[in-house]
């Protein structure tokens, strides 16, 4: 009987445990999570979008897992009474120089098997979103919204129903490979035949316990505003700008929430710690580690102008509002309330390359999920399939 340990109770770790429990019903599966509750970081603080796959390079792991995971996620939600809404998304160009990138996205979506994508002229944009300004747009009907915390809770419920265990409030301090893998936490030592490292923002720290890696997780904070309820009529669906093809973030956009209301954001600023959700929250050792990492310094040399603008927009509500007004001219600073924030774990290699695709590294009986940014939540069940398949290979 296999003993399997999953480190990290975010959505990827929980999806992996769920798929393992179905594939190996006689296995003993343990989930170890340093927080007192599950899904407290990237899973519980993301925008809640069910991604269609339009952004991702065809045949990449992101594209393939998003396509497969999308269908599995919807089926899972239907079977387990998790509410979701396929409300559709509008990607809008507001300048002529954005049109080539918009065309690239349309072609990429078609290659990724998206159906019924529609080109929209300014009048057709207004039919979908009366208050949105644009010279050209793409309507993406597959995009939706869900509360990923609710999805994660359901994954865990099904794992525990199969007589498995979760250990909350246990921080992994070390991993040692002997006859079995030893997982040493602040409370006890767990033994396992196979270990999955799904530790998100700290996945690189744990990967280094058992293998050599040439990347580091650098945390980027995304900050949101909420649109006041009386102005929520300004946005009907999800509205996105054309992303900068040279920058790995999608730009500030408007997102409907399953809980109600509209969020605006996020920006993308360097976080001063891997769990520093507030502007002036600083983890000095982690910040020093980031600022002295040669890969990060090379990224700064390439993107310093974009980075400075993101920092300025973080501190200036007027600048944030101006970015939103490109899409919705009628919105004003007084329509916005401070919202939440999340942190994206972005892997950067020593050469200064932002690791764009999912990255999975196996060393012996330890399988490390080293880079799993968006659309990992949408793709969680498909990523889990990939991880489960590694067990017997």
C-alpha positions, 0 to 999 in steps of 0.5 A: 500500500503506497503512502503518498504525501502532498505538501501544500493545500492550495488548489493544485495540491488538493486537486492532486490529492483528489485525483490520487485518491480516485486512481489509488483508492487503497493508498494512504494520502496525507496533505501537509499545510503550514496554514491553519486553513486551506487555500489561504494564498494564491488559490484564495486570493485570485480573481476567480476567473475560469480561463478559456485558454486564449492567451497561451502558446498552442501546444504549451503545457498551459494551453493543453492543461487549460483546455483539458482542465476547463472541461473537467472543472465545469463537470466537477462543479456540476457534479458537486453543486459548486456554483459557477457562471460562464458569463463571457469575456471581452478583450478590447483594443483601445489603440491601433498599435494593439491590433496586431496583438489582438489578432494574434490572440484571436488566432491563438484562441482558434488554434487552441480549439476555442469555438465561436470567438467573435470580432467586434467593432465599436458598435458591437462592443457597445452591445455587450458593454455599453460603457466600454470604449474600444476600436476593436474587440474579441468576444470570448464566450467560454470564459467564466467565474467561480469561487476557487476556495469553494472548489478547493474545499470540495476537493478536500472534502472528497479526499477526506471522505476516502479515509485520507488525512490533512495536517494543518498548521504544519510547516515543512522544514526539511525533506530527506530521501532514504528508503522512504522520503522523510518530511520533517515538519515543525511538529513531527516527521512523516514517512512517504513512498512518494511526495508531491511538492505543491507549495506554491510561493515556497515551492523552490525552497522545498525543491532545493531540499532534494534537487538542483534548480536554476530558478527562484520564485519572485513574488509579485503582488496584485492589488484590486479596487472594488467598484462601488455597488451603485456603479456596478452597472458600468460593467456587465461581464469580464473586460480585459485590455490587450496585454503587453506581449513583452510583459507577463501580466494581463493588465488591469481589468474588470472582473465580476465576482461570484459573491457579487460586485465588480473588481478592478485590477490587478496591477503587478508590483514586486512584493517585499516578501512572499506573503507580503500582501500590504504595500509596506509589509516587508520580510527583510530576508526574503526581500534581500534574497530577491534583490540580490538574485542575478536573475531578478536583476536581469529582469529589472534591466529589461522591464524597469520602465514597466516596473516603475509604472506599476509601482507608481500606479500602486501608490496613485489611485489617480493613475490606477483610475486613468488605466481603467478609464482607457476601457471605461471612460465614465469611471472615476476615482470616487467610484473605487474602494480599496479591495484585496490583494494577491501574490503571484509566484513567478519563477525566474531563472538565473539568466533573467527569463520569466518562466512562462509555462508550467514547470514540473521537476522530478527527483527520485520519489519527489515530484516538484510543481515548480511553476504553476501560475494562472491558469493553474486554478482552471487547469488544476484537475488536468495538472493533477492528471499529469502529476498522477501519471508520473507516479508509475513512470 
